[in-house]
Amino acid sequence: MRARWLFLAVPLLFLVSCGQTTEPESADPNFMKPIPLAQNCYDPDDPMCLPGPSPDDPDPDAPGYFIGLDYNMDQCRQSNDFDADGFDDNCEYRIARRFAPLLATEPSDDVSREPYWIAKHNPDLPGTAGEGLEIMYLFNYHMDWGDPETGGYGSHSGDSEFVILYVEFDESTEHWLLTGAFYAAHHENYALNLWDTYKPASGLEMPDKVNGYPRVWVANDKHASYPHKRACNNGGALNADDCNSNVDDERIEVSHLRNIGSADNPFTNCVASENPTSYPGTECFWSASYSFCGWDLDRTNCSSPYADDLKEFGFGDVEP
């Protein structure tokens, strides 16, 4: 939940500071299973489109993922970069798709969404001494249903949740490695950013393999994103976020048609929903004055604009 209102800011600082935890939490063994990604193959030689490990992978057991021959850092820095963000567009797509996070959700929660994504070259990844790719997954939930314990208090149209993954290339194995992630949990809400967090890879749950895609714990009804169940249960106003009944659901959808590009060359800005009968509105990712309303026509009670986050995390200046 990332509504554009303030709520008990000073008292919450005291309450949450006592409940937060930064230590990694061991995942329930029942959760530790790889979840397949839908095989909507854009690039026919993408290893993810094969029924098993790529025969070209020089080290299948190494941490991280092999995404194809000639998809190393040097190649990805000098090829087809139509959005002018310093990285080959097909490299971006392959990496974003391969590392698509796994969502752990409450089975009865309505997590309907229309995800988009953006990526850019980062010469100085946080927590490392090297360069790599920064990928922001925009979840675009249609609704934040509010606090289930209070009958939906705080609900609003649209929920502009996101996570950012930081990925680098290992020349010795020719694999791309997840080195860290930022979880947005209520980012920009309450004016304090109490629950958002950056975690290095050592503090993440990676259900497939070491330095592979991460798990995202999604708070029931409110959809805030957390790295662990304990962090979720200690998050939100008065620790109201809840992930106790969450189970592994599915990995976030990634399509080459949903790359929003860059501020210099946006592939996508204002778009209609893919289900206009249910969601007849329009959403604009690069417009700072355009709150995210989940494609609802009623724009009076919505989530904060994605444009603010795109600017804050260095994806480019946005329209006023």
N, C-alpha and C positions, 0 to 999 in steps of 0.2 A: 504494500500500500504506500503510495507516494502522493497523497493529496496535498493541495496547496493551502494548508492552513496550519496554524500553530496550536499546540496543545500542551499545557502544563510544562513548559520547557524547563524551568528551574527545578521544580520538584522531581521531574523525571530524571534529571541528571543525577540526583542523589539515589533514587530508587534503582536505576539501571546499573549504575557504577558498582553496586554491591552484588549484582546478579550476573554480570557478564563474565565470560571466560574466554581465554585466548589459547588454551592448550588444545592440541588435537584430540579428537574423540575417536576411539576405535569404533568402526562400523559394525552393526549387527551382521554376523556371517550370512544370514539369509539375504542380505542386500548385495553381497559381493558376487555379482554375476554380470557378465557382459550383456548389454542390450543391443540387438541389431539395429542398424539404421536403415530406413527405407531406401530401397535401391532405385532411386530416380536418377540414373546415371547420365550426367551431362557430357562427361569426357569418357569415351569408351575404353581408354587405356588406364583409367583411374583404378588403382589396386582395390579400392573399396567395392568396385563392381564385379570383382572376381569371387568365386565361391569359397576360396580359401586364401592363405597367405600368397603374396605375389612371388613368383619364382625368381624375380629380379632382386628381392630383398636380400642384401648381403648378410644380415644378422637378425633373423626374425625374433629371436629371444631377447634382443636388446631393449632397453627402455624406450618409450616413445614409439613413433610410427614412421614407416617408410611410405612415401606418397607417390613414388614413381621415379623412373630414371630421369636425370637432368632437372629434377626439381630440388636442387640444392640452393644454398643462399646466393651464390654468385649468379646462377641462372635466373632466380626469382627477382633479382635486383636489376636486370638489364633487358627484360623482355617486354611483353605487351602490357603497358600500364596506362590504360585509357582513362582511369579516374585520377591519374597524376598524384598518387599518394606514395610513390616510391617503391611499389611492389607489383609484380606481375599479377594480373587479374585472375588468371586461372590458378596460379599458385595460391592466391588468397582463398579462392573457392575450395580447392582441394584440402587445404589445411583447416579452414573453418568447418568444413563438413566432417573431416576426420576427427576433430576434437570437440564436436558438438556435445554440450553437456547433457548428462542424464538427469532428468527431473524426478525427484521423489515427492509424490503428492498424496494428499488424503483422497481415498478412492471416490468419495461422494462429492468432492469439490469440483466446481465448474471452472476448469482452467482453459476454456476456449480462448484461442489466441491466433494471431497472424504474424509470426515472427519475421523480422528483417535482421540484417547484420551489416557490419562495416569493419574494415581492416586497414591497417597502415603499417608501414615500416617504422620500427623504433630502434634508433642507434644505441640506446642505453636502457635495456630492459631493467625494471626494478629487481633488486636482489641478485643481479648477475653483473658480469663485467663485459657482456657481449651484446650484439645486436640481435634483432629478431622481429617477429610479427606480433602486433597487438590486435586482438579480435574482440569486438564488442557485439554481443548478441542482444538485440532488442526484442523482448518477449511479447510486447503488445497484447497484453491480456484485455479482453473485451470489458471485463468488470473487476472491480474490487468489491467484494461482498460484505466487507466490514467485519466487526468482531462477532463471531457466532455465539459467544456467551452473552451478548447484550442485544440479541435480535438484529444484528447487522449494523450496529452503530458505527458511523464513519464510512459507510459505503459510498462509492462514487463510480461514475462511468469511466472506463479505461483504467489501465494500470501500467505505468511506464517503467516497469522493472527491467533490469539488465544485469549481465555479468560481463566482465572483461577478462580474457585469457591472454597470457603472455607466453609465447612459444619461441624457442630458439632451435638452431640446427646443429647437430653433432656430426662433424665431418668424419669422425672415426667409424661411425655406424651407418651414416647416411640416413639417420632418423631425425624427425622433428620431436622436440621434447617440451612438455608443459612445465614451465618453471614457476608459475604463480598465477593467482587469480584475484580479481576484485569482485566482491559480492555487494550488490547495491542496497540490500535491506533497508528500506525506508530512506534512502539517500535523499537529502534536501528536505526531509520532513522534520517538523518541530524545530527547524533552524539549528539543529545541533549535530546531525549526522551521528547519532549515538551507536547505531547498529551496523552501519556499513563497515566493511573490513577488507584489507588485503591479506592474503595468505600465500606464503611460499609453497612450493610443491610438497614439501615435507609436512605441511599442515592441512593438506587436502585429502579427501576421499577419492580414490581413483579406482573404480570398480572393475576395469578391464585389465590394466597393467600399470607398472611404475611409469610415471611421467606420461600417462595416457589421459583420456578425457576425464573430467571431474564430475562429481555428483553435486547437484544443487537441491537443497532442502527448501521446499516451497511452503510457506506458512498457510495453513488452512484458511480458505476464504479471502485472506488479505494478500497472499502471493508474494510477500517479501522473500528475498533470496538469501540463503544462509549456507555456509560450508559444512555445518554439522547439525545434528538434531538438537544437541544441548544449546548451541548458540541460538537456534530458532526458538526453543522453549524459554529462553531468557530474553528474548527480543520483543520489540514493540512496546506500546504504551502500557505501563504497569505489567510488563512481561506477559502481555495478552497473546502473543503469537504462539502457535501450537503446531508441532509436527509429530506428536506422539503416535498417531495412527497412519503416518505416511508410509507408502511402499514405493518401490521403484516403478515408474510409469513408462516413460518413453523419452528418447533423446530429442532435443529441440530440433525442429525442422530447419534445414538449410537448403536454399535453392539459389542457383546462380542468378535467377531473376530478381532476387530480393536483396542483392548487394546495393546499398544506397549510395555507394560511390565515395565521394569526398566533397568538401566544401568548394574546392576549386572546380570540380566537375561532378556534380551530383547526378548519379544515375536515376535516383528517385527522390522526389520531395513530397509533393501533395498527391496522395493516392486514394482511390476508392477501395472499399472492402472487396474481398473475393466472394463475399456473401451479401450483396447489397440489399437483398430482401429483408434480412434480419438486421443488418448494420448499414443503413443508407447514407451515413455521413462520409466525411473526408478527413484524412489525417495528413499533417505536414511535418516532416522530420526536421527540416532545416530552418523552420520559422520560429524564432524565440517567443513570439506573441501567441503561438498556437498551442494551447494546452492539449494534452493527449486525452481523448474522450472515448477511445475504443470504437470509433466509427459511429458513435451515437450522434443524432442530430441535435439533441439537447446538450449544449456546451456550458451549462451553468454550474455543474458540479463534477469536475474532472481531475485528472492527475497532472503533475507538472510536465512541462514540455521536454521532449527528448533533446531539443536544440541546446538547452542549458547544459546537459550532460556531454553532448558532443563537443561543445566548446571547452568545458572544464577539463576534459580528458585529452585535449589536444588533437581532436579530429578536424579542427578548422573553425574559423569564424563563421557565424551564421547570420541569417537575415534578421533584421530587427523585428 
